[in-house]
Amino acid sequence: PNGKITWIVGHPPGGGIDLTARGLAPYLEKYLKPLSPRPEKTGVVIKNLPGGAEMRAMNELYRSAPDGYTVASGGDILHTRQVLGTLGFDIFDLTFVARLGSASKIVVTNAKSTVRTWDEVVAASKKAPLRIAITGFGASNHVASILLLATTGLAAKPVIFDGTAGANAALMRGDVLLGLNSEDSLKTLIDAKELRPVLDFSEKTEHPGCATVKDIGFPELVQPLKSQRYLIAPPKLSAEARKTLEKVLKSAFA
């Protein structure tokens, strides 16, 4: 590397995908610099390009030179769009460099809400349909909400936001009763006791008083509803650039 690498994130700052990129970037820089003849010029710049449920970012990546200087975060929405025929290119044209993580989903309420457990959520839904905040039309949270409602029969309507910040703001204001997101996107607010987990899409949960999908009788929801985080490069990434990126990623993870 002889300069800055641009890491495109198709979401606003603050969500799980954005935080993953910002958390890894300093470590990538640490291991890129010794490989560069110009270490003072070498680094990683995060570029947020929200819009089109990640497609604005993916289209920019797709058109970028395959020289290793442009990478992007990507997720399950690529799978969904490939299946539906709305991706605009073949998913297998992209260069998948690494899976950065796999995150469980979780349903939360505002910590000040009078609805405190999954049983109380179900009871409330029988009085009137609920509103559940999710992010990204066609993305993993949207798919998860569809599968959750179809499987459990919960009377609720998804309200789709462009990013985690907007969805969380709606929860905090009380505009919606529930939120569904990846646990890593909500962890900070859960730890701060601003949001309360009521349903964990895991077989076991670390949150006292929170039910799991196994507890409520739907263990088949655990694996399909995990979020996948990828680092992706343009089509036909050069072998040398890929080898370098893989090398520094392994060091960064370690």
Residue frames relative to the residue before (quaternion, step in Angstrom):
aa qw qx qy qz dx dy dz
P 1.0000 0.0000 0.0000 0.0000 0.00 0.00 0.00
N 0.1500 -0.8008 0.5775 0.0515 3.53 -1.03 0.91
G 0.7995 0.1594 -0.0922 0.5718 3.59 1.24 0.16
K 0.7516 -0.3880 0.2957 0.4439 3.51 -1.33 -0.33
I 0.2634 -0.7102 0.6290 0.1746 3.55 -1.17 0.74
T 0.2629 -0.7582 0.5786 0.1459 3.57 -0.88 0.97
W 0.1343 -0.7729 0.6186 0.0426 3.55 -0.78 1.12
I 0.2045 -0.8056 0.5504 0.0794 3.57 -0.37 1.29
V 0.0813 -0.7686 0.6341 0.0228 3.56 -0.97 0.97
G 0.3083 -0.8036 0.4871 0.1478 3.57 -0.59 1.15
H 0.6391 0.4748 -0.3203 0.5133 3.58 1.14 0.64
P 0.5831 -0.5516 0.4370 0.4058 3.61 -1.19 0.34
P 0.6390 -0.5167 0.3884 0.4169 3.61 -1.21 0.32
G 0.7269 0.4941 -0.3194 0.3541 3.55 -1.21 0.55
G 0.6450 0.5186 -0.3348 0.4505 3.60 1.17 -0.41
G 0.7442 -0.4314 0.2769 0.4282 3.55 -1.32 0.11
I 0.6607 0.5000 -0.3149 0.4628 3.60 0.94 -0.85
D 0.6517 0.5069 -0.3071 0.4733 3.59 0.98 -0.85
L 0.6771 0.4940 -0.2978 0.4569 3.60 0.92 -0.89
T 0.5909 0.5567 -0.3631 0.4572 3.59 1.11 -0.63
A 0.6737 0.4930 -0.2925 0.4665 3.57 0.88 -0.96
R 0.6990 0.4708 -0.2787 0.4606 3.60 0.84 -0.95
G 0.6366 0.5306 -0.3284 0.4532 3.57 1.13 -0.60
L 0.7135 0.4522 -0.2465 0.4751 3.56 1.05 -0.80
A 0.5550 0.6745 -0.3834 0.3002 3.60 1.04 -0.79
P 0.6811 0.4811 -0.3315 0.4413 3.69 0.76 -0.83
Y 0.6590 0.5025 -0.3135 0.4636 3.59 1.08 -0.68
L 0.6030 0.5256 -0.3590 0.4809 3.58 1.10 -0.63
E 0.6331 0.5279 -0.3284 0.4611 3.58 0.96 -0.85
K 0.6307 0.5633 -0.3325 0.4175 3.58 0.93 -0.92
Y 0.7746 0.3525 -0.1860 0.4911 3.59 0.91 -0.89
L 0.5766 0.5568 -0.3849 0.4576 3.59 1.25 -0.15
K 0.6288 0.5956 -0.3436 0.3629 3.58 0.91 -0.91
P 0.6805 0.4820 -0.3258 0.4455 3.69 0.84 -0.78
L 0.6619 0.5053 -0.3065 0.4611 3.60 1.23 -0.40
S 0.6664 0.5421 -0.2757 0.4312 3.56 1.28 -0.28
P 0.4470 -0.6631 0.5239 0.2933 3.59 -1.08 0.67
R 0.7496 0.2543 -0.1686 0.5873 3.58 1.30 -0.28
P 0.0789 -0.8549 0.5106 0.0473 3.61 0.54 1.12
E 0.6200 0.5579 -0.3487 0.4274 3.58 1.11 -0.62
K 0.6985 0.4440 -0.2523 0.5012 3.59 1.24 -0.45
T 0.6300 0.5769 -0.3090 0.4182 3.58 1.29 -0.30
G 0.2897 0.7470 -0.5613 0.2074 3.55 -0.98 0.87
V 0.4264 -0.6650 0.5465 0.2781 3.55 -1.36 -0.20
V 0.1203 -0.7859 0.6056 0.0336 3.56 -0.84 1.05
I 0.2878 -0.7482 0.5730 0.1701 3.60 -0.80 1.02
K 0.0762 -0.7916 0.6062 0.0032 3.57 -0.85 1.04
N 0.2021 -0.7952 0.5630 0.0987 3.58 -0.42 1.21
L 0.0343 0.7880 -0.6109 0.0685 3.56 -0.77 1.12
P 0.0027 -0.8222 0.5691 -0.0077 3.62 0.40 1.12
G 0.5007 0.6486 -0.4853 0.3050 3.54 -1.22 0.50
G 0.8446 0.1629 -0.1308 0.4929 3.52 -1.08 0.81
A 0.5148 -0.6529 0.4134 0.3712 3.59 1.13 0.59
E 0.7752 -0.3577 0.1219 0.5063 3.54 0.75 1.25
M 0.5537 0.6567 -0.4002 0.3194 3.62 1.15 -0.35
R 0.5660 0.5686 -0.3992 0.4438 3.61 1.11 -0.49
A 0.6752 0.4835 -0.2809 0.4811 3.57 0.97 -0.90
M 0.6754 0.5041 -0.3032 0.4446 3.60 0.89 -0.91
N 0.6463 0.5163 -0.3254 0.4581 3.59 1.01 -0.76
E 0.6397 0.5029 -0.3297 0.4786 3.59 1.03 -0.74
L 0.6420 0.5169 -0.3241 0.4644 3.58 0.98 -0.83
Y 0.6501 0.5474 -0.3173 0.4208 3.57 0.89 -0.98
R 0.7256 0.4308 -0.2336 0.4831 3.59 1.05 -0.78
S 0.5377 0.6544 -0.3945 0.3565 3.60 1.26 -0.16
A 0.5992 -0.5615 0.4308 0.3744 3.56 -1.24 0.47
P 0.4182 -0.7319 0.4838 0.2355 3.62 -0.95 0.85
D 0.3628 0.7716 -0.4446 0.2743 3.57 0.94 0.93
G 0.6046 -0.5932 0.3457 0.4038 3.59 1.27 0.10
Y 0.6059 0.5860 -0.3560 0.4034 3.59 1.23 -0.15
T 0.7356 0.2693 -0.2141 0.5835 3.58 1.30 0.03
V 0.0723 0.7587 -0.6429 0.0759 3.55 -0.85 1.07
A 0.1519 -0.7932 0.5828 0.0903 3.58 -1.25 0.20
S 0.4562 -0.6146 0.5608 0.3156 3.49 -1.34 0.38
G 0.0153 0.7901 -0.6126 0.0158 3.55 -1.07 0.75
G 0.1573 -0.8094 0.5616 0.0694 3.54 -1.20 0.47
D 0.8196 -0.2991 0.1966 0.4473 3.52 -1.35 -0.30
I 0.5338 0.6374 -0.4264 0.3563 3.60 1.12 -0.44
L 0.5622 0.5844 -0.3880 0.4380 3.58 1.18 -0.46
H 0.6372 0.5162 -0.3250 0.4711 3.59 1.02 -0.80
T 0.6615 0.5249 -0.3054 0.4400 3.56 0.89 -1.02
R 0.6963 0.4728 -0.2786 0.4625 3.57 0.85 -0.98
Q 0.6051 0.5472 -0.3597 0.4529 3.59 1.06 -0.66
V 0.6692 0.5003 -0.2928 0.4649 3.57 0.94 -0.95
L 0.7292 0.4342 -0.2352 0.4737 3.59 0.96 -0.90
G 0.4538 -0.7085 0.4383 0.3162 3.59 1.26 -0.19
T 0.5681 0.6117 -0.3732 0.4046 3.60 1.18 0.49
L 0.4197 0.7341 -0.4554 0.2785 3.60 1.23 0.20
G 0.4054 -0.7315 0.4623 0.2949 3.58 1.06 -0.69
F 0.7627 0.0490 -0.0649 0.6416 3.57 1.32 -0.15
D 0.5929 -0.5633 0.4232 0.3899 3.58 -1.24 0.15
I 0.4992 -0.6757 0.4540 0.2970 3.58 -0.75 1.05
F 0.6725 0.5138 -0.2985 0.4412 3.59 1.09 -0.70
D 0.5045 0.6099 -0.4386 0.4255 3.59 1.28 0.08
L 0.6231 0.5485 -0.3385 0.4430 3.59 1.12 -0.66
T 0.3773 -0.6963 0.5601 0.2434 3.55 -1.24 0.47
F 0.1681 -0.7824 0.5946 0.0778 3.57 -0.43 1.23
V 0.2282 -0.8180 0.5201 0.0905 3.56 -0.33 1.31
A 0.8017 -0.1368 0.1411 0.5645 3.59 0.88 -0.92
R 0.3343 -0.6459 0.6245 0.2845 3.51 -1.32 0.33
L 0.2965 -0.8002 0.5019 0.1408 3.56 -0.56 1.18
G 0.8012 -0.1647 0.1220 0.5622 3.56 1.13 -0.48
S 0.1968 -0.7335 0.6374 0.1303 3.50 -1.40 0.22
A 0.0655 -0.8494 0.5230 -0.0274 3.57 -0.44 1.22
S 0.4386 -0.6771 0.5287 0.2639 3.56 -1.06 0.80
K 0.4379 -0.6585 0.5442 0.2803 3.53 -1.27 0.50
I 0.0527 -0.7797 0.6230 0.0337 3.53 -1.28 0.41
V 0.2782 -0.7270 0.6029 0.1751 3.57 -1.14 0.71
V 0.0607 -0.8135 0.5781 -0.0206 3.57 -0.85 1.04
T 0.1964 -0.7146 0.6460 0.1827 3.52 -1.40 0.21
N 0.6201 -0.4634 0.4517 0.4436 3.53 -1.33 0.08
A 0.5251 -0.6663 0.4271 0.3129 3.59 -0.85 0.93
K 0.6679 0.4942 -0.3008 0.4682 3.61 1.19 -0.45
S 0.4676 0.6928 -0.4359 0.3337 3.57 1.28 -0.12
T 0.4810 -0.6546 0.5005 0.2994 3.56 -1.16 0.62
V 0.6049 0.5075 -0.3542 0.5010 3.59 1.29 -0.24
R 0.0497 -0.8718 0.4856 -0.0397 3.57 -0.25 1.27
T 0.7811 0.2350 -0.1265 0.5644 3.63 1.19 -0.37
W 0.6551 -0.5014 0.3762 0.4218 3.56 -1.29 0.27
D 0.6209 0.5382 -0.3534 0.4471 3.62 0.97 -0.71
E 0.6630 0.4900 -0.3028 0.4782 3.57 1.03 -0.76
V 0.5809 0.5530 -0.3636 0.4739 3.59 1.17 -0.59
V 0.6634 0.5024 -0.3017 0.4653 3.58 0.88 -0.96
A 0.6544 0.5149 -0.3110 0.4581 3.58 0.94 -0.88
A 0.6587 0.5058 -0.3076 0.4644 3.59 0.97 -0.85
S 0.6528 0.5317 -0.3177 0.4361 3.59 1.01 -0.79
K 0.6287 0.5420 -0.3347 0.4460 3.58 1.18 -0.51
K 0.6333 0.5089 -0.3260 0.4833 3.57 1.26 -0.36
A 0.7676 -0.1464 0.1231 0.6117 3.58 1.07 -0.81
P 0.5773 -0.5933 0.4164 0.3759 3.64 -1.02 0.71
L 0.3631 -0.7420 0.5328 0.1835 3.55 -1.01 0.89
R 0.3376 -0.6938 0.5888 0.2407 3.55 -1.35 0.24
I 0.0857 -0.8071 0.5842 0.0029 3.57 -0.85 1.02
A 0.3305 -0.7689 0.5224 0.1633 3.57 -0.64 1.17
I 0.0571 0.7722 -0.6307 0.0513 3.56 -0.93 0.97
T 0.3520 -0.7336 0.5417 0.2108 3.55 -1.27 0.27
G 0.8454 0.2536 -0.1712 0.4377 3.54 -1.14 0.76
F 0.2878 -0.7590 0.5627 0.1563 3.58 -0.33 1.25
G 0.8284 0.1680 -0.1520 0.5122 3.58 -0.71 1.09
A 0.5672 0.5956 -0.3858 0.4180 3.58 1.28 -0.12
S 0.7702 -0.4099 0.2249 0.4338 3.56 -1.33 0.16
N 0.6440 0.5154 -0.3456 0.4474 3.63 0.98 -0.69
H 0.6248 0.5286 -0.3278 0.4720 3.58 1.08 -0.73
V 0.6547 0.4978 -0.3009 0.4828 3.58 0.93 -0.93
A 0.6450 0.5273 -0.3188 0.4520 3.59 0.97 -0.87
S 0.6582 0.5054 -0.3205 0.4567 3.60 0.94 -0.84
I 0.6328 0.5280 -0.3320 0.4590 3.60 1.01 -0.80
L 0.6874 0.4753 -0.2827 0.4708 3.58 0.89 -0.95
L 0.6228 0.5428 -0.3399 0.4495 3.58 1.02 -0.78
L 0.7120 0.4569 -0.2697 0.4601 3.59 0.77 -1.03
A 0.6636 0.5069 -0.3091 0.4551 3.58 1.00 -0.83
T 0.7022 0.4776 -0.2687 0.4544 3.59 0.99 -0.83
T 0.7695 0.3699 -0.1959 0.4824 3.58 0.84 -0.97
G 0.3915 -0.7266 0.4778 0.3008 3.59 1.16 -0.51
L 0.3360 0.7557 -0.4996 0.2576 3.59 1.23 0.29
A 0.3631 -0.7250 0.5451 0.2130 3.57 -0.92 0.94
A 0.3577 0.7139 -0.5200 0.3034 3.57 -0.10 1.29
K 0.2591 -0.7549 0.5871 0.1356 3.53 -1.25 0.53
P 0.3909 -0.7174 0.5180 0.2534 3.63 -0.75 0.97
V 0.1301 -0.7358 0.6592 0.0850 3.57 -1.12 0.79
I 0.2226 -0.8409 0.4862 0.0829 3.55 -0.38 1.27
F 0.1160 -0.7754 0.6200 0.0280 3.55 -0.93 1.05
D 0.5731 -0.6176 0.4180 0.3396 3.57 -1.18 0.54
G 0.8210 0.0569 -0.0012 0.5681 3.58 1.07 -0.65
T 0.6931 -0.4870 0.3475 0.4021 3.53 -1.34 0.33
A 0.6233 0.5632 -0.3527 0.4121 3.60 0.95 -0.83
G 0.6757 0.4947 -0.2932 0.4612 3.60 0.92 -0.88
A 0.6521 0.5123 -0.3090 0.4656 3.55 0.99 -0.85
N 0.6726 0.4911 -0.2971 0.4671 3.58 0.95 -0.88
A 0.6183 0.5427 -0.3425 0.4538 3.58 1.05 -0.73
A 0.6439 0.5174 -0.3170 0.4661 3.58 1.01 -0.82
L 0.6295 0.5266 -0.3189 0.4740 3.57 1.08 -0.76
M 0.6837 0.4991 -0.2860 0.4491 3.56 0.89 -0.98
R 0.6769 0.4795 -0.2903 0.4772 3.58 1.09 -0.71
G 0.4668 -0.6717 0.4519 0.3559 3.58 1.16 -0.49
D 0.3631 0.7381 -0.4927 0.2838 3.59 1.23 0.37
V 0.7629 0.1338 -0.0812 0.6273 3.56 1.20 -0.60
L 0.4843 -0.6776 0.4679 0.2956 3.57 -1.13 0.61
L 0.8112 0.2151 -0.0622 0.5402 3.55 1.00 -0.90
G 0.1078 -0.7484 0.6451 0.1103 3.51 -1.35 0.35
L 0.1115 -0.7703 0.6235 0.0736 3.57 -1.10 0.69
N 0.2042 0.7724 -0.5689 0.1948 3.55 -0.68 1.10
S 0.6367 -0.4694 0.4187 0.4461 3.55 -1.33 0.00
E 0.5655 -0.6344 0.4002 0.3429 3.56 -0.94 0.85
D 0.6480 0.5252 -0.3400 0.4343 3.62 0.99 -0.70
S 0.6303 0.5296 -0.3383 0.4559 3.59 1.19 -0.46
L 0.7513 0.3866 -0.1939 0.4985 3.58 1.18 -0.54
K 0.4219 0.7636 -0.4324 0.2280 3.57 1.27 -0.33
T 0.6499 0.5364 -0.3348 0.4218 3.61 0.86 -0.90
L 0.7157 0.4386 -0.2564 0.4793 3.58 0.89 -0.94
I 0.5963 0.5328 -0.3655 0.4765 3.59 1.16 -0.51
D 0.6704 0.4996 -0.2958 0.4620 3.58 0.91 -0.94
A 0.6835 0.4655 -0.2766 0.4894 3.57 1.15 -0.68
K 0.4105 -0.7407 0.4330 0.3089 3.58 1.38 0.02
E 0.3766 0.6874 -0.5136 0.3491 3.53 1.06 0.84
L 0.7622 0.2017 -0.1188 0.6035 3.58 1.17 -0.64
R 0.2426 -0.7700 0.5774 0.1216 3.58 -1.11 0.76
P 0.3561 -0.7283 0.5409 0.2241 3.63 -0.73 0.99
V 0.0952 -0.8016 0.5878 0.0538 3.58 -0.98 0.85
L 0.7978 0.0651 -0.0526 0.5970 3.61 1.18 -0.39
D 0.1386 -0.7924 0.5936 0.0233 3.54 -0.72 1.16
F 0.3243 -0.7562 0.5390 0.1801 3.58 -0.79 1.05
S 0.4942 0.5998 -0.4517 0.4382 3.54 0.83 1.11
E 0.5705 -0.5744 0.4474 0.3801 3.55 -1.28 0.20
K 0.7611 0.1109 -0.0765 0.6345 3.58 1.26 -0.53
T 0.1911 -0.7898 0.5735 0.1037 3.57 -1.10 0.65
E 0.3960 -0.7047 0.5396 0.2354 3.54 -1.20 0.57
H 0.6213 0.5615 -0.3271 0.4379 3.59 1.30 -0.07
P 0.3945 -0.7368 0.4948 0.2380 3.63 -0.46 1.15
G 0.8202 0.2436 -0.1914 0.4810 3.55 -0.97 0.91
C 0.5950 0.5616 -0.3578 0.4501 3.57 1.30 -0.10
A 0.3655 -0.7210 0.5455 0.2214 3.59 -0.88 0.95
T 0.2871 -0.7099 0.6038 0.2216 3.54 -1.30 0.31
V 0.6290 -0.5260 0.3905 0.4185 3.58 -1.22 0.31
K 0.5850 0.5491 -0.3701 0.4683 3.58 1.19 -0.44
D 0.6325 0.5454 -0.3266 0.4426 3.59 1.00 -0.86
I 0.7538 0.3879 -0.2173 0.4838 3.58 0.94 -0.87
G 0.6585 -0.5911 0.2786 0.3732 3.57 1.27 0.35
F 0.6812 0.4622 -0.2955 0.4847 3.59 1.22 0.34
P 0.0106 0.8439 -0.5361 0.0198 3.64 0.64 1.05
E 0.5698 0.6189 -0.3829 0.3816 3.61 1.17 -0.42
L 0.6023 0.5744 -0.3547 0.4260 3.60 1.27 -0.21
V 0.4884 0.7028 -0.4324 0.2838 3.62 1.17 -0.36
Q 0.7920 0.3748 -0.2075 0.4351 3.59 0.40 -1.17
P 0.6847 0.5032 -0.3281 0.4127 3.67 0.77 -0.86
L 0.7337 0.4539 -0.2437 0.4430 3.59 1.09 -0.57
K 0.4151 0.6824 -0.4975 0.3385 3.58 1.13 0.42
S 0.3963 -0.6809 0.5622 0.2516 3.57 -1.14 0.71
Q 0.1955 -0.7595 0.6084 0.1212 3.56 -1.06 0.77
R 0.1595 -0.7765 0.6056 0.0698 3.58 -0.98 0.92
Y 0.0544 -0.8184 0.5720 -0.0067 3.58 -0.66 1.09
L 0.2463 -0.6701 0.6597 0.2348 3.50 -1.38 0.29
I 0.0720 -0.8263 0.5568 -0.0452 3.53 -0.61 1.24
A 0.1812 -0.7578 0.6190 0.0990 3.55 -1.17 0.72
P 0.6692 -0.5014 0.3481 0.4238 3.62 -1.23 0.26
P 0.6646 -0.4702 0.3793 0.4396 3.58 -1.26 0.20
K 0.8507 0.1662 -0.1317 0.4810 3.54 -1.23 0.65
L 0.1105 0.8004 -0.5730 0.1370 3.57 0.95 0.90
S 0.5165 -0.6546 0.4499 0.3198 3.57 -0.90 0.91
A 0.5881 -0.6057 0.4098 0.3453 3.57 -1.07 0.80
E 0.6446 0.5305 -0.3252 0.4442 3.59 1.00 -0.79
A 0.6688 0.4928 -0.3025 0.4673 3.59 0.94 -0.92
R 0.6469 0.5180 -0.3304 0.4517 3.58 0.95 -0.81
K 0.6403 0.5299 -0.3239 0.4520 3.57 0.95 -0.89
T 0.6598 0.5081 -0.3048 0.4622 3.58 0.97 -0.87
L 0.6638 0.5055 -0.3069 0.4579 3.59 0.89 -0.94
E 0.6531 0.5086 -0.3174 0.4626 3.59 0.94 -0.84
K 0.6391 0.5406 -0.3207 0.4431 3.57 1.01 -0.85
V 0.7205 0.4325 -0.2649 0.4728 3.59 0.80 -0.98
L 0.6037 0.5504 -0.3653 0.4463 3.61 1.11 -0.57
K 0.6385 0.5211 -0.3256 0.4635 3.58 0.96 -0.84
S 0.6601 0.4899 -0.3095 0.4780 3.58 0.97 -0.83
A 0.6489 0.5256 -0.3197 0.4478 3.59 0.98 -0.86
F 0.6577 0.5041 -0.3097 0.4663 3.58 0.94 -0.85
A 0.6489 0.5206 -0.3152 0.4567 3.57 0.98 -0.86
